Amino acid sequence: MEVDKYRDPIHGFIEVRGYENEIVDSQPFQRLRNIKQLAMTHYIYHGAEHTRFGHSLGVMHLVTKALNSAIKNSMLEFEEPKRKWYEQILRLIALTHDLGHAPFSHASEAVFPDGIEHEDFTVEIITKTEIAGIIDKIGQQFVHEYGPEYNITPQLLCDIYMGKNPGHNFEFTFLKSFMDSELDCDKMDYLLRDSYYCGVKYGTFDVERLLSSFTICYSNGVPKLAITDGGVQVFEEFVLARYFMFIQVYFHRTRRFFDIMLGKALENVLPNGTYPSDVNEYLQWDDCRVIQLLKNNADKDEACNNIIHRIVYPRVDYTKAHPAEADKREFRRNERELKEAIGEEFFIKDTSAGKMPHKIPLRVEKEHEKAILIYNRKTGKKTTISEESEIIKSLSEKIDIMSLYCHPSKSEDAYKIMRKINEE
C-alpha cells in the first residue's frame, strides 16, 4: 500500500494511504485549505490562520491511534479483517467529516438555506461528488480481500457519523463514539490545534496519555468506548481544556462581535441572503470568495466595512460566564437604560453564546449511550466518569455570556452611563 506523509505541526508526520490521498487531492477536500478553522479569530489571535484541511488530517491521525489503543487495552479478540475494516471506516469518516463547512466555518452558518446544516452538505459531498467514487474503490478493495460483508460505501460512512442505523450492526454506535462523543478525536485535535495557532496554553492536555487510557468494555453485550481507571485525571484535564478554550478563545468578545458582523454582512450581500442549496454551487464558496464579496460592498454596507477595516464596537456591558437570573435581569435593565438614553440603533447584543462545558449526563445508568465508562481491567469493575469525578460534576452550568456592544461614536456616552449605574 502506498503511503504519503504530511508534516503536521501538531502531530508530526501524518500518514495518508493509497486512495485516501485521492480524497485529499480532490476539489472538495482542497477547498478546506481556504476554510479557516476559527473564522475571524485571527483578528484577535493573529496566528489563528489555520484551516479545516489540517484539522481533518489531524483527526484521521488521532482516530487511528485511538482505535488501536482501545483494542490493545481491551484484551478482547478482534479478528484482523474487522480491525482493519473498523480502522478504515473511522479514517474515512475523520477525513471527510468537515467537507460541508461553510466559509469561515461556524461563523457564517446563519446564512444557510432554511432547514440545511453543514452536516447536510457533508452528506451531499460524500455521496454525490467525486469523493463517492473514491470511497467505492476503497470499499471494493476490502470486498476483494475480505469478502462482501466488509464493503465500505459513502452511505455507510454517512449513516454511522449521522447516527443512523446502517443495517443491524450495533457496533456502529461504538465506532461513532470515536468521532462524535465527549471522548472524540475531533475535539482532541481542534483543542490542540487551536491552542497552538492562537499562541495560548488553555487547550493543551496530555493527548498521548488520554489515548493510552482508551479501552473497550461490553455493557449488555454492546461494545462501548471507555477509559481505564488510570485515565480519570487526564480526561478531566481534557474537559477543562475545552472549558477554558470556550471562555478565553471561542467566546472572546471581539471574536463574537465579528461572528455577528459576518452574519449581517452576508445577509445583506449574498443573493437572496443565503448560500446556494445546490452542492456544486455551494462548493464554489470559500473564505477567499467571501472576503472579495465583502470588499466589493464595503463602501455601501456597514457590516462589510467593519470586517474589512477591522472596526470593532466596544463592549459596554456583559455578564459573567455563568450568570444567575439576577445577573441577567441587571444586564437587561442596563441595556434598556442605555438604549433609551442613546438610541437602540447604536447597539448590538450577543446572547447566543450558550454552551455546555460538556454533555456528560451526571446521573445516569452505565448503559446510557452518553455515559463515559471507567473500566478496571483487573477487577472488571465499571463506573462512570460522573461517579468518579467531582470536576465533571461541578462543570454542569451552561456558559451563557451576554454582551452589549456600542457603536464607537457613542461608546464614551455609554461608558458614562454605565459608570453612573455602577456607582449607585
C-alpha positions in Angstrom: 0.0 0.0 0.0 1.4 3.4 -1.0 1.7 5.8 1.9 2.3 9.6 1.7 3.4 11.6 4.7 2.2 15.1 5.6 4.3 17.1 8.1 1.9 18.5 10.7 2.9 21.0 13.4 0.7 19.2 16.0 1.3 15.5 15.3 4.5 15.3 13.4 4.2 13.1 10.3 0.6 12.0 9.3 0.4 9.0 7.0 -2.2 9.1 4.2 -2.8 5.8 2.5 -3.5 4.8 -1.1 -6.9 6.1 -2.3 -7.2 8.3 0.8 -4.7 10.6 -1.0 -7.1 10.9 -3.9 -9.6 12.2 -1.5 -7.1 14.7 -0.2 -6.3 15.8 -3.8 -10.0 16.2 -4.7 -11.5 19.6 -5.3 -14.0 19.3 -2.3 -11.1 18.5 0.1 -8.7 21.1 -1.3 -11.4 23.7 -0.7 -10.8 23.2 3.0 -7.4 24.9 2.6 -9.5 28.1 2.2 -11.9 27.5 5.1 -10.4 28.9 8.4 -10.9 26.7 11.4 -11.7 29.6 13.7 -13.5 32.1 11.4 -12.2 35.6 12.2 -10.3 34.7 15.4 -7.1 35.8 13.6 -8.4 39.4 14.2 -7.6 38.8 17.8 -5.1 36.0 17.9 -3.2 36.8 14.7 -1.7 33.3 14.4 -5.1 31.7 14.0 -4.9 31.3 10.3 -5.2 27.5 10.3 -7.8 25.7 8.3 -10.1 22.7 8.2 -7.6 21.0 5.9 -5.0 20.4 8.6 -7.7 19.6 11.2 -9.2 16.9 9.1 -5.8 15.2 8.6 -5.2 15.5 12.3 -8.4 13.9 13.3 -7.7 11.0 10.9 -4.3 10.5 12.6 -5.8 10.6 16.1 -8.7 8.3 15.4 -6.3 5.6 14.1 -4.3 5.7 17.3 -7.4 5.8 19.4 -9.0 2.7 17.9 -5.8 0.7 18.0 -5.1 1.7 21.6 -8.6 0.8 22.7 -8.4 -2.6 21.0 -5.0 -3.3 22.6 -6.1 -2.3 26.1 -9.4 -4.2 25.9 -7.7 -7.6 25.7 -10.7 -8.7 23.5 -10.3 -10.9 20.5 -10.5 -8.8 17.3 -10.1 -10.5 14.0 -7.6 -8.7 11.8 -10.1 -8.1 8.9 -12.6 -6.5 11.3 -9.9 -4.3 12.9 -8.7 -3.1 9.5 -12.3 -2.5 8.4 -13.1 -0.5 11.5 -9.9 1.5 11.2 -10.6 2.3 7.5 -14.2 3.3 8.2 -13.0 5.7 11.0 -10.2 7.1 8.9 -12.6 8.0 6.1 -15.2 9.5 8.4 -12.4 11.6 10.1 -11.0 12.7 6.7 -14.4 13.7 5.3 -16.4 14.9 8.4 -15.8 18.6 7.8 -16.3 18.8 4.0 -19.6 20.6 4.3 -18.3 23.5 6.4 -19.2 27.0 5.1 -16.7 29.8 4.6 -15.3 30.8 8.0 -16.7 27.6 9.4 -19.5 28.1 12.0 -19.4 31.9 11.8 -21.5 32.0 8.6 -23.9 29.2 9.2 -26.6 31.8 9.9 -27.0 32.2 6.2 -27.5 28.6 5.3 -30.7 28.0 3.3 -33.7 27.1 5.6 -33.5 23.6 7.0 -29.9 23.0 5.9 -26.9 22.5 8.2 -23.3 21.9 7.3 -23.7 18.2 8.1 -26.3 18.0 5.3 -23.8 19.5 2.8 -21.2 17.0 4.1 -23.5 14.1 3.2 -24.2 15.6 -0.2 -20.5 16.0 -0.9 -19.6 12.4 0.3 -22.4 10.8 -1.7 -22.7 12.9 -4.8 -19.3 14.2 -5.8 -16.0 12.6 -6.9 -15.5 11.7 -3.3 -18.1 8.9 -3.6 -16.3 7.1 -6.4 -13.0 7.1 -4.4 -14.8 5.7 -1.3 -16.3 3.0 -3.5 -12.9 2.0 -4.8 -11.7 1.6 -1.2 -14.8 -0.5 -0.4 -14.1 -2.8 -3.4 -10.6 -3.3 -2.1 -12.0 -4.6 1.1 -14.6 -6.8 -0.7 -11.9 -8.3 -2.8 -9.6 -9.0 0.1 -12.0 -10.0 2.9 -15.5 -10.5 1.4 -18.7 -8.6 0.7 -19.5 -8.2 4.4 -16.5 -5.8 4.6 -17.7 -3.4 2.0 -17.4 0.4 2.6 -19.8 2.8 0.9 -20.4 6.6 1.0 -23.8 6.0 2.5 -22.4 3.7 5.2 -20.0 6.4 6.4 -22.7 9.0 6.5 -25.1 6.7 8.4 -22.5 5.9 11.0 -21.5 9.5 11.6 -25.0 10.9 11.5 -26.1 8.3 14.0 -28.5 6.4 11.7 -28.9 2.7 11.8 -26.9 1.1 8.9 -28.4 -2.4 9.0 -28.4 -4.3 12.3 -24.8 -3.9 13.3 -25.0 -2.3 16.8 -21.2 -1.9 16.8 -21.5 1.1 14.6 -22.7 3.1 17.6 -19.4 2.2 19.2 -17.5 3.5 16.1 -19.4 6.8 16.1 -18.2 7.5 19.7 -14.6 7.9 18.4 -15.8 10.8 16.2 -18.9 12.2 18.0 -19.0 11.9 21.8 -17.5 13.6 24.8 -14.4 11.5 24.2 -14.0 12.0 20.5 -10.9 12.7 18.4 -12.5 15.7 16.7 -12.4 17.7 20.0 -8.9 16.4 20.8 -7.4 17.8 17.6 -9.2 21.1 17.5 -8.2 21.9 21.1 -4.5 21.2 20.5 -4.5 22.8 17.1 -6.4 25.9 18.1 -4.2 26.4 21.2 -1.1 26.1 19.1 -2.1 28.6 16.4 -3.7 31.1 18.8 -0.5 31.0 20.9 -2.3 30.1 24.1 -2.0 27.2 26.6 -5.6 26.9 27.6 -6.4 24.0 25.3 -3.4 21.8 25.9 -3.7 18.4 27.6 -1.7 15.1 27.6 -3.1 13.6 24.4 -0.8 10.6 24.5 -1.8 9.7 28.0 -5.5 10.1 27.1 -5.3 7.9 24.1 -3.3 5.3 26.0 -6.2 5.1 28.5 -8.7 4.1 25.8 -10.3 0.7 26.2 -13.4 -1.2 25.2 -15.8 -2.9 27.6 -19.2 -4.5 27.0 -22.4 -3.2 28.5 -25.4 -5.5 27.9 -23.5 -7.2 25.2 -22.7 -4.0 23.3 -19.1 -2.7 22.9 -18.5 0.7 24.4 -15.6 3.0 24.2 -14.3 3.6 27.7 -11.2 4.7 29.6 -9.2 2.8 32.1 -9.4 3.7 35.8 -6.0 5.3 35.5 -7.3 7.8 32.9 -9.7 9.7 35.0 -7.4 12.7 35.7 -6.3 13.1 32.1 -9.9 13.0 31.0 -10.6 15.8 33.5 -7.7 17.7 32.0 -9.2 17.3 28.5 -12.6 18.6 29.6 -11.1 21.5 31.5 -9.0 22.4 28.4 -12.2 22.6 26.4 -13.9 24.7 29.0 -11.0 27.3 29.2 -10.8 27.5 25.4 -14.5 28.4 25.2 -14.1 31.0 27.9 -10.9 32.6 26.6 -10.9 32.0 22.8 -14.2 30.8 21.3 -16.3 33.2 23.2 -13.8 36.1 23.2 -15.8 39.3 23.0 -14.1 40.5 19.7 -14.4 37.2 18.0 -18.1 37.1 18.9 -18.6 40.6 17.5 -17.1 39.7 14.2 -19.2 36.5 14.0 -22.3 38.7 14.3 -20.9 41.2 11.7 -20.2 38.4 9.3 -23.8 37.1 9.5 -25.2 40.6 9.0 -22.9 41.3 6.1 -23.7 38.1 4.2 -27.4 38.5 4.7 -27.0 41.9 3.0 -24.8 40.9 0.1 -25.4 37.3 -0.8 -28.0 36.5 -3.5 -31.3 36.1 -1.5 -29.2 36.5 1.7 -28.2 32.8 1.7 -25.6 30.4 0.4 -26.9 28.3 -2.6 -28.6 25.0 -1.7 -27.1 23.1 -4.7 -24.0 21.3 -3.5 -21.9 22.0 -6.6 -22.6 25.7 -6.4 -22.0 25.7 -2.6 -18.6 24.2 -3.2 -17.6 27.3 -5.1 -17.7 29.3 -1.9 -14.8 29.7 0.4 -13.2 32.3 2.6 -11.4 34.0 -0.3 -14.6 34.5 -2.3 -16.5 35.8 0.8 -13.7 38.3 1.6 -13.7 39.6 -2.0 -17.5 40.0 -1.9 -17.2 41.9 1.4 -14.5 44.2 -0.1 -16.7 44.9 -3.1 -19.5 46.0 -0.8 -17.5 47.7 1.9 -18.3 51.3 0.7 -22.0 50.7 0.9 -22.6 48.2 3.7 -21.5 49.0 7.3 -21.1 45.4 8.3 -18.9 44.6 5.3 -16.9 47.8 6.1 -16.4 46.8 9.8 -15.0 43.4 8.8 -12.7 44.6 6.0 -11.3 47.5 8.1 -11.5 45.8 11.5 -13.8 48.3 13.1 -14.8 46.9 16.5 -17.7 48.1 18.6 -16.6 48.4 22.2 -18.3 46.1 24.7 -20.0 48.3 27.2 -21.7 45.7 29.4 -21.6 42.0 29.8 -22.4 39.2 32.3 -20.0 36.7 33.8 -19.6 33.3 32.2 -22.3 31.6 34.3 -24.9 34.3 35.1 -27.6 33.9 37.7 -31.1 35.2 36.9 -30.3 38.3 38.9 -27.3 38.9 36.7 -29.4 38.6 33.5 -32.0 41.0 34.9 -29.4 43.5 35.7 -28.0 43.2 32.2 -31.4 43.7 30.6 -32.0 46.7 32.9 -28.7 48.3 31.8 -29.5 47.6 28.2 -32.8 49.3 28.5 -31.3 52.4 30.1 -28.5 52.7 27.5 -30.9 52.3 24.6 -33.3 54.9 26.0 -30.6 57.4 26.5 -28.5 56.9 23.3 -30.7 55.1 20.8 -31.4 51.5 20.1 -29.7 51.7 16.6 -26.3 52.2 18.2 -26.2 48.8 20.0 -25.6 45.2 19.1 -26.5 42.5 21.6 -25.0 39.0 21.8 -26.9 36.4 23.8 -26.2 33.4 21.7 -23.0 32.1 23.3 -24.8 29.5 25.4 -22.7 26.3 25.6 -22.4 23.4 28.0 -18.9 22.7 29.1 -19.7 19.1 28.4 -22.7 16.9 27.7 -21.9 14.1 30.0 -25.1 13.1 32.0 -24.4 13.5 35.7 -27.0 10.9 36.9 -27.2 8.1 34.5 -27.0 4.3 34.2 -23.9 2.8 32.8 -25.9 1.6 29.8 -26.8 5.1 28.8 -25.3 6.0 25.3 -23.6 9.2 26.6 -22.2 7.7 29.8 -18.4 7.7 29.8 -17.4 4.4 31.3 -14.4 3.9 33.6 -13.2 0.3 33.4 -10.8 -1.5 35.8 -9.3 -4.3 33.6 -8.0 -6.3 36.6 -11.2 -6.4 38.6 -13.8 -5.9 35.8 -15.4 -3.1 37.8 -17.3 -0.5 35.8 -18.2 3.0 36.9 -18.9 6.3 35.1 -16.9 9.5 35.0 -19.9 11.2 36.6 -19.4 9.0 39.7 -15.6 9.3 39.8 -15.0 13.0 39.1 -16.0 15.9 41.2 -14.6 18.2 38.5 -17.0 16.8 35.9 -19.9 17.2 38.3 -19.0 20.8 39.0 -19.0 21.8 35.4 -22.7 21.5 34.9 -23.8 25.1 34.2 -24.1 26.5 30.7 -21.6 29.1 29.6 -24.0 31.9 28.8 -22.2 35.2 28.4 -24.4 38.1 27.4 -22.7 41.1 25.8 -23.8 44.5 24.7 -21.7 46.4 22.0 -22.0 50.1 21.3 -21.1 52.0 18.1 -17.7 53.7 18.6 -19.2 57.1 18.0 -21.4 56.7 21.1 -19.3 54.4 23.3 -18.0 57.1 25.6 -21.5 58.2 26.3 -22.4 54.6 27.0 -19.4 54.2 29.4 -20.5 57.4 31.3 -24.0 55.9 31.8 -22.5 52.6 32.9 -20.3 54.3 35.5 -23.2 56.2 36.8 -25.3 53.0 37.1 -22.4 51.1 38.9 -21.9 54.0 41.3 -25.5 53.9 42.5 
